[in-house]
Amino acid sequence: MLLAGLQPVKFVADQIDANASTVSGHWFKDGSWQALANITIASILDLSIPNQPRTTAETLLLQKIPHSHRIDLNRWQLFDLLQHDDEVKDLVLPCQPLNSRQDVEDAARQWSAFLLKSRFEDCPDQPCLIEKCPDGWKITHFYQQTCLDNPTFQSWLSDKYNGTWMLQKYLPTATAQSRPYALQITVQQRHDGAWMAPTIQCMLATESPFACLQAGAEHIGPPFAPIWENVVVSTAHPNYPGLPARLQCLGLVLARRIEELCSGQPMALGFRVLLDKELNPYLANLEVRAAAPTRAARNMDFFRHMAEFAFGLTTISAKNVPEPTRLFNAGHPIGQCPNLGISIRSTIKPEEVAEIIGQPRGWIDLAVGTGGRSTLCATDKSAREVNQRPFISLRIGLAGNDIALPDLGLKRLSAQEEYVGKGLLRWSEVRLMRSARVPLLQAQLHQALQLMPTQGPDMIWVEDIDLGMRAIPVAERLPELKKTMAWLDSVCLQGWAGCWGICLFNDKSAESQTLLEQIRAQSCEQRFFKKIGIRAANFNVKHWEKISAELPELVLLANASTEYQWVSQNLPQVPVLMKWSPETAALLTPAPVNTTC
């Protein structure tokens, strides 16, 4: 059943006939691998070794056949990339290459203990734990400990200055039974680019300190189950609440960041993670080949994912899914929106979507993460069935009620599902979401356009951009803002949207005032920047009258009917976007006209 409709074939580059677009190799038939020749394949799961040069035939075949992607960086290159990246460097155990005796001396000065391990994933791991002693060095290799004086230690290292080894800080872990342990987080990506919630397994060291490596460990199954709790981490630990979701968030954050930094789209990534005494997670090892390296990932769920990935690639090839239609004329930016719109911020039924869109000059406001993909699909379908195209706005970025804001008295709130899965974030982790940076916005917009191929958004806007900018170091905010604004304008210039805008979580904060000044200075260069969304609650009319002349049109965001009534009475010329409910949706319905004979 797992492979129903699929016939697995394995082959190597030398077995490709590029001219005929066929391969030879072995296929799995009647319970065994059997030889076959010159067959056409529908999709490819690329399990080749990173950095291995591709043959001409291999390159030509991959250009023709839908396939998963590999990341052409070895383990050391990836660690070096991550530990120098401002977004994730605090989540990575530091490491350095081993090229000379000086590297070892530098490591010994920085770390009380460190690991010697291979830089390359295709080499079997033979790690050593190295500790400096008063009279020499102690080396632990799996189950065996050896003490060496300094000359003997230097002699032992002499053949390792060959560019194949690296050094990494050692982080000890211990269960309630004082056994070292590690977590294996496997993150899987679907064929359409969406990352799936990670699976997590725990490994306990047998008689060595190397639960974080490929050997010397036993697997005890998924964490956070009864067999795991209080065996590895006590549930009474003050930082235990929310740990399962935080680890899932960590896996997805790392996966997305690697995808952004490396421009690769792997089928799966494997992360070996260690927890310190405060249960803070640190990346100790990683695997970027499509098949994760340990038994933790070699289960039916992982193979099911491989089959679904291949089937998805095959389906895309068979259906020849077109790119979304470019619906907008870059020479005529959209400047006006309806006076009243409905913002979808909870689950909504397809028939309720159709009711909103069916109203004369209807306006529906959507997001990739709120209401689910089904809402975007329902909007695309319903919009095709009405005579007059509705006004569609799309929120991208991070909403203020999706993160933890201790300075506002909010300790823990749900994280945005589409980006970090169903989880909880601490404030220190919010910056990893990069809500105002182009890579996240681009990924969200791309996903939305795929779900709405015939009805692109009339307007896209970055939600709560003031919170998104707060997550970026102060010195980087203006450059990042310029990049984001230039990218938004380019999206409209290409015809993917009619105009763009921003929303503010708190327009009265000092950070928002600074941000508005920066936006005002840049806005003259942005042809398609047309809207600024402000919360209607406690809206200061006099304050905005002073600065609104130099900014795009205001849109007031109302959560309650009383806020809408206030705006209607006091600022009838300002468009209002209402939070959806059956009651607010009724406001779009024209009042019946009474006629007499």
For each residue, the residues with C-beta under 8 A, 3 or more apart:
1: 4
2: 300 303 304 307
3: 6 7 8 28 307
4: 1
5: 311
6: 3 307 310 311 314
7: 3 27 28 29
8: 3 27 28
9: 23 25 26 27 28 36 39 41
10: 25 26 27 33
11: 15 16 23 24 25 26
12: 15 25
13: 16 48 54 55 57 58
14: 55
15: 11 12 23 24 25
16: 11 13 22 23 55 57 58 61
17: 20 21 22 23 24 38 57
18: 21 56 57 60 61
19:
20: 17 38
21: 17 18 40 61 64 65
22: 16 17 38 39 40 41
23: 9 11 15 16 17 38 39 41 61
24: 11 15 17 35 36 37 38 39
25: 9 10 11 12 15 35 36
26: 9 10 11 33 34 35 36
27: 7 8 9 10 33 34 36 39
28: 3 7 8 9 32 33 34
29: 7 32 34
30: 34
31:
32: 28 29
33: 10 26 27 28
34: 26 27 28 29 30
35: 24 25 26
36: 9 24 25 26 27 39
37: 24
38: 17 20 22 23 24
39: 9 22 23 24 27 36
40: 21 22
41: 9 22 23 44 65
42: 65 66 313 314 317 318
43: 65 66 67 310 313 314 317
44: 41 61 62 65 66 67 68 313
45: 67 68 267 290 306 309 310
46: 62 67 68 69 70 267 290
47: 289 290 291
48: 13 52 54 70
49: 52 121 122 289
50: 70 71 72 73 74 121 288 289
51: 72 73 74
52: 48 49
53:
54: 13 48 58 59 62
55: 13 14 16 58 59
56: 18 59 60
57: 13 16 17 18 60 61
58: 13 16 54 55 61 62
59: 54 55 56 62 63
60: 18 56 57 63 64
61: 16 18 21 23 44 57 58 64 65
62: 44 46 54 58 59 65 67
63: 59 60
64: 21 60 61
65: 21 41 42 43 44 61 62 317
66: 42 43 44 191 313 314 316 317
67: 43 44 45 46 62 313
68: 44 45 46 191 265 266 267 290 309 313
69: 46 264 265 266
70: 46 48 50 264 266 288 289 290
71: 50 78 258 262 264 266 288
72: 50 51 262 264
73: 50 51 77 78 81 262 288
74: 50 51 77 78 119 120 121
75: 78 79 118 119 120 121 166 285 286
76: 79 80 95 97 119 120 166
77: 73 74 80 81 119
78: 71 73 74 75 81 82 258 262 286 288
79: 75 76 82 83 92 95 166 168 286
80: 76 77 83 84 95 97
81: 73 77 78 84 85 261 262
82: 78 79 85 88 89 91 92 254 257 258 261 283
83: 79 80 89 92 94 95
84: 80 81 89
85: 81 82 88 89 257 261
86: 89 473 476
87: 257 431 432 434
88: 82 85 91 92 253 254 257 432
89: 82 83 84 85 86 92
90: 428
91: 82 88 250 253 254 281 282 283 432
92: 79 82 83 88 89 95 282 283
93: 168 169 171 274 282 283 284
94: 83 110 168 169
95: 76 79 80 83 92 166 167 168 169
96: 103 106 107 166 167 168
97: 76 80 103 119 163 165 166 167
98: 103 104 116 160 161 165 166 167
99: 103 161 163
100: 103 161
101: 104 105 154 157 161
102: 105 106
103: 96 97 98 99 100 106 107 167
104: 98 101 107 108 130 157 167
105: 101 102 108 109
106: 96 102 103 109 110
107: 96 103 104 110 111 114 130 167
108: 104 105 111 114 130 132
109: 105 106
110: 94 106 107 169
111: 107 108 114 169 170
112: 131 132 170
113: 129 130 131 170 172
114: 107 108 111 129 130 167 168 169 170
115: 127 128 129 130 167 168 169 170
116: 98 127 128 130 160 165 166 167
117: 125 127 128 165 166 167 168 213
118: 75 123 124 125 126 164 165 166
119: 74 75 76 77 97 163 164 165 166
120: 74 75 76 123 164
121: 49 50 74 75 287 288 289 293
122: 49
123: 118 120 164
124: 118 214
125: 117 118 213 214 215
126: 118 141
127: 115 116 117 141 210 213
128: 115 116 117 139 140 141
129: 113 114 115 139 140 141 170 209 210
130: 104 107 108 113 114 115 116 137 138 139
131: 112 113 137 138 140
132: 108 112 137
133: 136 137 138 147
134:
135: 147 149
136: 133 147 148 149 150 152 153
137: 130 131 132 133 147 148 149 150 153
138: 130 131 133 145 146 147 148
139: 128 129 130 145 146 147 148 153 156
140: 128 129 131 144 145 146 208 209
141: 126 127 128 129 144 146
142: 208 210 215 216
143: 207 208 216
144: 140 141
145: 138 139 140
146: 138 139 140 141
147: 133 135 136 137 138 139
148: 136 137 138 139 152 153 156
149: 135 136 137 152 153
150: 136 137 153 154
151: 154 155
152: 136 148 149 155 156
153: 136 137 139 148 149 150 156 157
154: 101 150 151 157 158
155: 151 152 158
156: 139 148 152 153
157: 101 104 153 154 160 161
158: 154 155 161
159: 162
160: 98 116 157 164 165
161: 98 99 100 101 157 158
162: 159 165
163: 97 99 119
164: 118 119 120 123 160
165: 97 98 116 117 118 119 160 162
166: 75 76 79 95 96 97 98 116 117 118 119
167: 95 96 97 98 103 104 107 114 115 116 117
168: 79 93 94 95 96 114 115 117 284
169: 93 94 95 110 111 114 115
170: 111 112 113 114 115 129 209
171: 93 212 274 276 282 284
172: 113 180 209
173: 180 181 182 211 212 274 275 276
174: 178 179 180 181
175: 178 179 180 181 204 231 232 233
176: 230 231 232 234
177: 231
178: 174 175
179: 174 175 204 205 211
180: 172 173 174 175 204 205 208 209 210 211 212
181: 173 174 175 202 203 204 205 211 232
182: 173 202 203 211 212 217 272 273 274 284
183: 200 201 202 203 223 247 272 273 274 275 281
184: 200 201 202 203 270 271 272 273 292 294 296 297
185: 198 199 200 247 248 250 251 270 271 272 273
186: 198 199 200 201 251 268 269 270 271 292 296 297 302
187: 195 196 198 251 252 254 255 268 269 270 271
188: 195 196 198 199 267 268 302 305 309
189: 193 194 195 196 255 259 265 266 267 268 269 309
190: 193 194 195 196 308 309 312
191: 66 68 308 309 312 313 316
192: 312 316 447 450
193: 189 190 265 443 446 447
194: 189 190 418 447
195: 187 188 189 190 252 255 256
196: 187 188 189 190 305
197: 248 252 421 422
198: 185 186 187 188 247 248 251 252 255 421
199: 185 186 188 222 296 297 301 302
200: 183 184 185 186 222 223 224 244 247 248 251
201: 183 184 186 219 221 222 223 296
202: 181 182 183 184 219 220 221 222 223 228 232
203: 181 182 183 184 211 217 218 219 220 294 296
204: 175 179 180 181 211 217 218 220 232
205: 179 180 181 208 209 210 211 216 217
206: 216 217 218
207: 143 216
208: 140 142 143 180 205 216
209: 129 140 170 172 180 205
210: 127 129 142 180 205 213 215 216 217
211: 173 179 180 181 182 203 204 205 216 217
212: 171 173 180 182 272 274 284 285
213: 117 125 127 210 216 217 272 285
214: 124 125 285 293 294
215: 125 142 210
216: 142 143 205 206 207 208 210 211 213
217: 182 203 204 205 206 210 211 213
218: 203 204 206
219: 201 202 203 294 295 296
220: 202 203 204 227 228 231 232
221: 201 202 225 227 228
222: 199 200 201 202 225 228
223: 183 200 201 202 228 232 244 247
224: 200 228 229 243 244
225: 221 222 228 229
226: 229
227: 220 221 231
228: 202 220 221 222 223 224 225 231 232
229: 224 225 226 232 233 235
230: 176 233 234 235
231: 175 176 177 220 227 228
232: 175 176 181 202 204 220 223 228 229
233: 175 229 230 237 240 243 275 279
234: 176 230 237 240
235: 229 230 240
236: 240
237: 233 234 240 279
238:
239: 243 278 279 280
240: 233 234 235 236 237 243 279
241:
242: 245 246 412 423 424
243: 224 233 239 240 246 247 279
244: 200 223 224 247 248
245: 242 248 249 415 421 422 423 424
246: 242 243 249 250 281 423 424 425 426 429
247: 183 185 198 200 223 243 244 250 251 273 281
248: 185 197 198 200 244 245 251 252 420 421 422 423
249: 245 246 252 253 415 420 421 423 424 425 429
250: 91 185 246 247 253 254 271 273 281 429
251: 185 186 187 198 200 247 248 254 255 269 271
252: 187 195 197 198 248 249 255 256 419 420 421
253: 88 91 249 250 256 257 420 429 432 433
254: 82 88 91 187 250 251 257 258 269 271 283 286
255: 187 189 195 198 251 252 258 259 269
256: 195 252 253 259 260 419 439 440 443
257: 82 85 87 88 253 254 260 261 432
258: 71 78 82 254 255 261 262 264 269 288
259: 189 255 256 262 263 264 265 266
260: 256 257 263 439
261: 81 82 85 257 258
262: 71 72 73 78 81 258 259
263: 259 260
264: 69 70 71 72 258 259 288
265: 68 69 189 193 259
266: 68 69 70 71 189 259 269 288 289 290
267: 45 46 68 188 189 290 305 306 309
268: 186 187 188 189 290 291 292 297 302 305
269: 186 187 189 251 254 255 258 266 286 287 288 292
270: 184 185 186 187 286 287 292 293 294 296 297
271: 184 185 186 187 250 251 254 283 285 286 287
272: 182 183 184 185 212 213 283 284 285 286
273: 182 183 184 185 247 250 281 282 283 284
274: 93 171 173 182 183 212 281 282 284
275: 173 183 233 279 280 281 282
276: 171 173 279 280 282
277:
278: 239
279: 233 237 239 240 243 275 276
280: 239 275 276
281: 91 183 246 247 250 273 274 275
282: 91 92 93 171 273 274 275 276
283: 82 91 92 93 254 271 272 273 286
284: 93 168 171 182 212 272 273 274
285: 75 212 213 214 271 272
286: 75 78 79 254 269 270 271 272 283
287: 121 269 270 271 292 293
288: 50 70 71 73 78 121 258 264 266 269
289: 47 49 50 70 121 266 292 293
290: 45 46 47 68 70 266 267 268 306
291: 47 268 297 298 302 306
292: 184 186 268 269 270 287 289 296 297 298 302
293: 121 214 270 287 289 297
294: 184 203 214 219 270 297 298
295: 219 298 299
296: 184 186 199 201 203 219 270 292 299
297: 184 186 199 268 270 291 292 293 294 302
298: 291 292 294 295 302 303
299: 295 296 302 303
300: 2 303 304
301: 199 304 305
302: 186 188 199 268 291 292 297 298 299 305 306
303: 2 298 299 300 306 307
304: 2 300 301 307 308
305: 188 196 267 268 301 302 308 309
306: 45 267 290 291 302 303 309 310
307: 2 3 6 303 304 310 311
308: 190 191 304 305 311 312
309: 45 68 188 189 190 191 267 305 306 312 313
310: 6 43 45 306 307 313 314
311: 5 6 307 308 314 315
312: 190 191 192 308 309 315 316
313: 42 43 44 66 67 68 191 309 310 316 317
314: 6 42 43 66 310 311 317 318
315: 311 312 318 319
316: 66 191 192 312 313 319 320 321
317: 42 43 65 66 313 314 320
318: 42 314 315
319: 315 316
320: 316 317
321: 316 453
322: 325 453
323: 453
324: 449 450 452 453 454 456 496
325: 322 453 454 456
326: 456 494 495 496
327: 455 456 495
328: 334 456 458 492 495 496 497 498
329: 332 495
330: 333 492 493 494 495
331:
332: 329
333: 330 492 498 499 527 528 530
334: 328 337 458 459 498 499 530
335: 499 530 553
336:
337: 334 341 363 391 393 458 459 531 555 575
338: 341 361 362 363 391 575
339: 575 576
340: 363 564 575 576 577 578 587 588
341: 337 338 362 363 364 365 391 393 575 576 577 578
342: 356 362 363 364 365 577 578 579 580 584 585 588
343: 365 395 557 577 578 579 580
344: 348 353 364 365 366 367 370 371 375 580
345: 367 370 371 399 579 580
346: 370 371 580
347: 371 372
348: 344 352 353 371 375 580
349: 352 353
350: 353 354 374 378 381 382
351: 354 355
352: 348 349 355 356 582 585
353: 344 348 349 350 356 357 364 375 378 379 382
354: 350 351 357 358 378 382 385
355: 351 352 358 359 585
356: 342 352 353 359 362 364 390 580 585 588
357: 353 354 362 364 379 382 383 386 390
358: 354 355 362 382 386
359: 355 356 362 390 588 589 590
360: 388 590
361: 338 388 390 391
362: 338 341 342 356 357 358 359 390 391 588
363: 337 338 340 341 342 390 391 392 393 577
364: 341 342 344 353 356 357 379 390 391 392 393
365: 341 342 343 344 392 393 394 395 577
366: 344 370 371 375 376 379 392 393 394 395 448 457
367: 344 345 370 371 394 395 396 399 463
368: 373 376 394 396 418 444 447 448 451
369: 402 416 417 418 419 444
370: 344 345 346 366 367 395 399
371: 344 345 346 347 348 366 367 374 375 376
372: 347 375
373: 368 376 377 451
374: 350 371 377 378
375: 344 348 353 366 371 372 378 379
376: 366 368 371 373 379 380 448 451 452
377: 373 374 380 381 451 452
378: 350 353 354 374 375 381 382
379: 353 357 364 366 375 376 382 383 392 452 455
380: 376 377 383 384 451 452 453 454 455
381: 350 377 378 384 385
382: 350 353 354 357 358 378 379 385 386
383: 357 379 380 386 389 390 392 454 455
384: 380 381 454 455
385: 354 381 382
386: 357 358 382 383 389 390
387:
388: 360 361
389: 383 386 455
390: 356 357 359 361 362 363 364 383 386
391: 337 338 341 361 362 363 364 458 459
392: 363 364 365 366 379 383 452 455 456 457 458 459
393: 337 341 363 364 365 366 457 458 459 460 461 577
394: 365 366 367 368 445 448 457 459 460 461 497
395: 343 365 366 367 370 399 460 461 463 503
396: 367 368 440 441 444 445 448 460 461 462 463
397: 435 436 440 441 444 462 463 464 465 468
398: 402 403 416 419 430 433 435 463 464 467 468
399: 345 367 370 395 402 416 463 464
400: 403 405 463 464 467 505 506
401: 413
402: 369 398 399 413 414 415 416
403: 398 400 413 415 416 425 427 430 433 467
404: 410 411 412 413 424 425 426 427 430
405: 400 408 409 410 413 427 467
406: 409 410 411 427
407:
408: 405
409: 405 406
410: 404 405 406 413
411: 404 406
412: 242 404 424 425
413: 401 402 403 404 405 410 424
414: 402 417 422 423 424
415: 245 249 402 403 419 420 421 422 423 424 425 433
416: 369 398 399 402 403 419 420 433
417: 369 414 420 421 422
418: 194 368 369 444 447
419: 252 256 369 398 415 416 433 440 444
420: 248 249 252 253 415 416 417 423 425 433
421: 197 198 245 248 249 252 415 417
422: 197 245 248 414 415 417
423: 242 245 246 248 249 414 415 420
424: 242 245 246 249 404 412 413 414 415
425: 246 249 403 404 412 415 420 429 430 433
426: 246 404 429 430
427: 403 404 405 406 430
428: 90 431
429: 246 249 250 253 425 426 432
430: 398 403 404 425 426 427 433 471
431: 87 428 434 471 472
432: 87 88 91 253 257 429
433: 253 398 403 415 416 419 420 425 430 440 471
434: 87 431 437 439 440 468 471 472
435: 397 398 440 441 462 463 464 465 467 468 471
436: 397 441 462 465 468 469 471 472 480 481 484
437: 434 440 441 468 472 480 483 484
438: 441 442 483 484 487
439: 256 260 434 442 443
440: 256 396 397 419 433 434 435 437 443 444
441: 396 397 435 436 437 438 444 445 462 484 487 488
442: 438 439 445 446 487
443: 193 256 439 440 446 447
444: 368 369 396 397 418 419 440 441 447 448
445: 394 396 441 442 448 449 460 491 496
446: 193 442 443 449 450
447: 192 193 194 368 418 443 444 450 451
448: 366 368 376 394 396 444 445 451 452 457
449: 324 445 446 452 453 456 496
450: 192 324 446 447 453
451: 368 373 376 377 380 447 448
452: 324 376 377 379 380 392 448 449 455 456 457
453: 321 322 323 324 325 380 449 450
454: 324 325 380 383 384
455: 327 379 380 383 384 389 392 452
456: 324 325 326 327 328 392 449 452 495 496 497
457: 366 392 393 394 448 452 460 497 498
458: 328 334 337 391 392 393 497 498 499
459: 334 337 391 392 393 394 497 498 499 500 501 530 531
460: 393 394 395 396 445 457 488 491 497 500 501
461: 393 394 395 396 500 501 502 503 531 533
462: 396 397 435 436 441 465 468 484 488 500 501 502 503
463: 367 395 396 397 398 399 400 435 503
464: 397 398 399 400 435 467 468 503 504 505
465: 397 435 436 462 468 469 502 503 504 515
466: 469 470 504 505 506 507 509 511 512 515
467: 398 400 403 405 435 464 470 471 505
468: 397 398 434 435 436 437 462 464 465 471 472
469: 436 465 466 472 477 480 481 511 515
470: 466 467 511
471: 430 431 433 434 435 436 467 468
472: 431 434 436 437 468 469 476 477 480
473: 86 476 477
474: 477
475:
476: 86 472 473 479 480
477: 469 472 473 474 480 481 515 518
478: 481 482 518
479: 476 482 483
480: 436 437 469 472 476 477 483 484
481: 436 469 477 478 484 485 515 518 519 522
482: 478 479 485 486 522
483: 437 438 479 480 486 487
484: 436 437 438 441 462 480 481 487 488
485: 481 482 488 489 519 522 523 525 526 529
486: 482 483 489 490 526
487: 438 441 442 483 484 490 491
488: 441 460 462 484 485 491 492 500 526 528 529
489: 485 486 492 493 500 525 526 527 528 529
490: 486 487 493 494
491: 445 460 487 488 494 496 497 500
492: 328 330 333 488 489 495 496 497 498 499 500 527 528
493: 330 489 490 527 528
494: 326 330 490 491
495: 326 327 328 329 330 456 492
496: 324 326 328 445 449 456 491 492
497: 328 394 456 457 458 459 460 491 492 500 528
498: 328 333 334 457 458 459 492 528
499: 333 334 335 458 459 492 528 529 530 531
500: 459 460 461 462 488 489 491 492 497 528 529 530 531
501: 459 460 461 462 529 530 531 532 533 552 555
502: 461 462 465 519 531 532 533
503: 395 461 462 463 464 465 532 533 534 557
504: 464 465 466 507 512 515 532 533 534 535
505: 400 464 466 467 512 535
506: 400 466 509 512
507: 466 504 512 516 534 535
508: 512 513 538 540 543
509: 466 506 512 513
510: 513 514
511: 466 469 470 514 515
512: 466 504 505 506 507 508 509 515 516
513: 508 509 510 516 517
514: 510 511 517 518
515: 465 466 469 477 481 504 511 512 518 519
516: 507 512 513 519 520 547 551
517: 513 514 520 521
518: 477 478 481 514 515 521 522
519: 481 485 502 515 516 522 523 551
520: 516 517 523 547 550 551
521: 517 518 524
522: 481 482 485 518 519 525 526
523: 485 519 520 526 529 550 551 552
524: 521
525: 485 489 522
526: 485 486 488 489 522 523 529
527: 333 489 492 493
528: 333 488 489 492 493 497 498 499 500
529: 485 488 489 499 500 501 523 526 552
530: 333 334 335 459 499 500 501 552 553
531: 337 459 461 499 500 501 502 552 553 554 555
532: 501 502 503 504 551 552 553 554 555
533: 461 501 502 503 504 554 555 556 557 577
534: 503 504 507 539 544 554 555 556 557
535: 504 505 507 538 539 556 557 559
536: 539 556 557 558 559 563 564 566 567 576
537: 559 563
538: 508 535
539: 534 535 536 544 556 567
540: 508 543 544
541: 544 545 570 571
542: 545 546
543: 508 540 546 547
544: 534 539 540 541 547 548 554
545: 541 542 548
546: 542 543
547: 516 520 543 544 550 551
548: 544 545 551 554
549:
550: 520 523 547
551: 516 519 520 523 532 547 548 554
552: 501 523 529 530 531 532
553: 335 530 531 532 575
554: 531 532 533 534 544 548 551 574 575
555: 337 501 531 532 533 534 574 575 576 577
556: 533 534 535 536 539 563 567 571 574 575 576 577
557: 343 503 533 534 535 536 576 577 579
558: 536 561 563 564 567 576 577 578 579
559: 535 536 537 563 578 579
560: 563 564 579
561: 558 564 565 578 583 584 587
562: 565 566
563: 536 537 556 558 559 560 566 567
564: 340 536 558 560 561 567 568 576 578 584 587
565: 561 562 568 569
566: 536 562 563 569 570
567: 536 539 556 558 563 564 570 571 572 574 576
568: 564 565 571 572 576
569: 565 566 572
570: 541 566 567
571: 541 556 567 568 574
572: 567 568 569
573:
574: 554 555 556 567 571
575: 337 338 339 340 341 553 554 555 556
576: 339 340 341 536 555 556 557 558 564 567 568
577: 340 341 342 343 363 365 393 533 555 556 557 558
578: 340 341 342 343 558 559 561 564 584 587
579: 342 343 345 557 558 559 560 584
580: 342 343 344 345 346 348 356 584 585
581: 584 585
582: 352 585 586
583: 561 586 587
584: 342 561 564 578 579 580 581 587
585: 342 352 355 356 580 581 582 588 589
586: 582 583 589
587: 340 561 564 578 583 584
588: 340 342 356 359 362 585
589: 359 585 586
590: 359 360
591:
592:
593:
594:
595:
596:
597:
